[in-house]
Amino acid sequence: MNITGPNDEFAYGYSRFDTRHRLTLLGSYDLPFYRERRDLVGHLLGGWKVAATLRFASGTPFTVVDSGTGDIDWDGFSENRPIVVDGSVLGNTVDDPDTATAELPASAFRRATPDDSVDDLVKRNQFRMDNLFNIDLGVYKTVHLPWEGHQLVLRAEVYNLVNRAQFGTPSNDWAATTFGRLTSLSTTYRPRTFQLAARYVF
């Protein structure tokens, strides 16, 4: 059974996992402060390292649907998408609750009728979700203890340093009263988190 129907135009669209841009940067830096001192101040404040990871990825696509649309061409398949009447909205990224309904306005669509062609329906995955932008930062230090081979590794880490919220898919059913609104966070979103750890190596 072909659940997308026999029409190639109706089935065409970007992959749900299409990510146009992706960037990952990793780096570490040995802090120069008190690194050469051998007194108590040097042991406490010297020898620290800073490491950071920056990740950016374009938002993935989503489809606008219309749960009120039936089988407009009587081929046995429900064409559950609306007609686009304002093509300028195509390709918009919906990533801010304050502007979501402007980026995805209900007025840019209308319900399909039997007089419309399936080719006129909005194609699959023509809009994009929120981008991913995240910075993780860690500070590390290895303390060499007086006994041979014994070390104390100290770690302080913060995830999602800028505490940026990442939103999920907006309400994408044109038949719903909430259409275009952005109310949910991404399932991969985590708020800023701190972590402290110590490891004794011997």
C-alpha positions as CSV (number, residue, x, y, z in Angstrom):
1,M,0.0,0.0,0.0
2,N,1.4,3.3,-1.0
3,I,0.4,5.7,1.8
4,T,1.5,8.8,-0.1
5,G,-0.8,8.1,-3.0
6,P,0.1,7.8,-6.7
7,N,1.0,11.5,-7.2
8,D,4.7,12.2,-7.3
9,E,4.3,15.9,-6.6
10,F,2.2,15.2,-3.5
11,A,4.9,12.8,-2.2
12,Y,7.9,15.1,-3.0
13,G,9.6,17.1,-0.2
14,Y,12.7,17.6,1.9
15,S,13.8,14.8,4.2
16,R,12.5,15.2,7.7
17,F,16.2,15.1,8.8
18,D,17.5,17.6,6.2
19,T,20.0,19.8,8.0
20,R,21.5,22.4,5.6
21,H,24.2,23.7,7.9
22,R,26.0,22.1,10.7
23,L,29.1,23.4,12.6
24,T,30.9,21.9,15.6
25,L,34.0,23.6,17.1
26,L,36.0,22.1,20.0
27,G,39.0,23.7,21.7
28,S,41.0,23.8,24.8
29,Y,43.4,26.3,26.4
30,D,46.0,26.0,29.2
31,L,45.5,29.0,31.4
32,P,48.9,30.8,31.9
33,F,48.1,32.1,35.4
34,Y,50.4,30.9,38.1
35,R,51.4,27.9,36.0
36,E,55.1,28.2,36.9
37,R,54.7,28.8,40.6
38,R,55.5,26.0,43.0
39,D,54.0,27.5,46.2
40,L,50.5,27.1,47.6
41,V,49.1,29.8,45.3
42,G,50.5,27.9,42.3
43,H,49.1,24.6,43.4
44,L,45.6,26.2,44.0
45,L,45.3,28.6,41.1
46,G,47.8,27.3,38.5
47,G,47.6,24.5,36.0
48,W,43.9,24.9,35.0
49,K,42.6,24.2,31.5
50,V,39.5,25.5,29.8
51,A,37.7,23.4,27.1
52,A,34.7,24.4,25.1
53,T,32.4,22.9,22.6
54,L,30.2,25.0,20.3
55,R,27.5,23.3,18.2
56,F,25.3,24.9,15.6
57,A,22.8,23.2,13.2
58,S,20.1,24.5,11.0
59,G,16.5,23.7,12.0
60,T,15.0,20.6,10.4
61,P,11.8,20.8,8.2
62,F,8.2,20.2,9.2
63,T,5.0,20.0,7.2
64,V,1.9,22.1,7.4
65,V,-1.2,19.8,7.4
66,D,-4.9,20.3,7.4
67,S,-6.8,17.6,9.3
68,G,-10.1,18.9,7.8
69,T,-9.1,18.1,4.2
70,G,-10.5,14.9,2.7
71,D,-9.9,13.0,-0.6
72,I,-10.1,16.0,-2.9
73,D,-9.4,14.0,-6.1
74,W,-11.3,10.8,-5.1
75,D,-8.3,8.5,-5.6
76,G,-8.7,6.8,-2.3
77,F,-6.1,8.8,-0.4
78,S,-6.6,11.7,1.9
79,E,-4.6,14.8,0.8
80,N,-4.3,16.3,4.3
81,R,-2.6,19.6,3.4
82,P,-3.9,23.1,2.6
83,I,-3.4,25.3,-0.4
84,V,-0.8,28.1,-0.2
85,V,-2.2,31.5,-1.1
86,D,0.9,33.5,0.0
87,G,4.0,31.8,-1.4
88,S,6.3,34.3,0.4
89,V,6.0,32.3,3.6
90,L,7.5,29.2,2.1
91,G,10.9,28.3,3.6
92,N,10.3,30.4,6.8
93,T,12.0,29.3,10.0
94,V,9.6,29.3,13.0
95,D,11.9,29.8,16.1
96,D,10.4,32.5,18.3
97,P,7.1,32.4,20.2
98,D,6.7,36.2,19.7
99,T,6.9,36.0,15.9
100,A,5.8,32.5,15.2
101,T,2.3,33.3,13.9
102,A,3.8,36.0,11.7
103,E,6.2,33.5,10.2
104,L,3.5,30.9,9.8
105,P,0.2,32.9,9.5
106,A,-3.1,31.0,9.0
107,S,-4.0,33.6,6.3
108,A,-1.3,32.3,4.0
109,F,-3.3,29.1,3.5
110,R,-6.8,27.9,2.6
111,R,-8.5,24.6,2.6
112,A,-8.3,22.5,-0.6
113,T,-11.5,21.8,-2.5
114,P,-12.3,19.2,-5.2
115,D,-11.7,22.0,-7.8
116,D,-8.1,22.1,-6.7
117,S,-5.3,20.0,-8.1
118,V,-3.2,17.8,-5.8
119,D,-0.2,19.6,-7.3
120,D,-1.5,22.9,-5.7
121,L,-1.2,21.5,-2.1
122,V,1.7,22.8,0.0
123,K,4.6,20.4,-0.4
124,R,6.0,18.3,2.4
125,N,8.5,19.9,4.8
126,Q,8.5,23.4,3.4
127,F,9.1,25.1,6.8
128,R,11.9,24.8,9.3
129,M,12.0,24.5,13.1
130,D,14.3,26.3,15.5
131,N,18.1,26.2,15.0
132,L,20.4,24.4,17.4
133,F,22.9,26.7,19.1
134,N,24.7,25.4,22.2
135,I,28.0,26.0,24.1
136,D,29.4,23.7,26.7
137,L,32.3,24.9,28.9
138,G,34.6,23.0,31.2
139,V,37.5,23.9,33.6
140,Y,39.9,21.1,34.5
141,K,42.9,20.7,36.7
142,T,45.2,17.7,37.5
143,V,46.8,17.9,40.9
144,H,49.9,15.7,41.2
145,L,50.0,14.3,44.7
146,P,53.2,13.5,46.7
147,W,52.9,9.7,46.1
148,E,54.1,8.4,42.9
149,G,51.3,7.9,40.3
150,H,48.7,9.5,42.5
151,Q,46.6,12.3,41.0
152,L,43.5,14.3,41.8
153,V,41.5,15.4,38.8
154,L,39.1,18.3,39.4
155,R,36.4,19.2,36.9
156,A,33.8,22.0,36.8
157,E,31.5,21.9,33.8
158,V,28.5,23.9,32.5
159,Y,26.2,22.7,29.8
160,N,24.2,25.1,27.6
161,L,26.3,28.0,28.9
162,V,24.1,30.7,27.4
163,N,20.9,29.0,28.6
164,R,19.3,29.2,25.2
165,A,15.9,27.6,24.9
166,Q,15.4,25.4,21.8
167,F,11.8,25.1,20.6
168,G,10.2,22.1,19.0
169,T,7.6,21.9,16.2
170,P,5.0,24.7,16.1
171,S,1.3,23.8,15.9
172,N,1.2,22.8,12.2
173,D,-2.4,21.7,11.7
174,W,-4.2,24.5,9.8
175,A,-7.5,23.3,11.1
176,A,-6.5,23.9,14.8
177,T,-7.1,27.1,16.6
178,T,-3.5,27.1,17.8
179,F,-2.1,27.0,14.3
180,G,1.3,28.7,14.0
181,R,1.9,29.0,17.7
182,L,5.2,27.9,19.2
183,T,4.5,26.5,22.7
184,S,6.7,23.4,23.2
185,L,10.4,23.0,23.7
186,S,12.5,20.5,21.7
187,T,12.8,17.0,23.3
188,T,16.6,17.5,23.1
189,Y,16.6,20.8,25.0
190,R,18.3,20.9,28.4
191,P,18.5,24.1,30.5
192,R,21.8,25.3,31.8
193,T,23.3,22.6,34.0
194,F,26.4,22.8,36.3
195,Q,28.4,19.8,37.2
196,L,31.3,19.4,39.7
197,A,33.4,16.3,39.9
198,A,36.6,15.0,41.4
199,R,38.5,11.8,40.5
200,Y,41.3,10.2,42.5
201,V,43.8,8.3,40.3
202,F,46.2,5.9,41.8
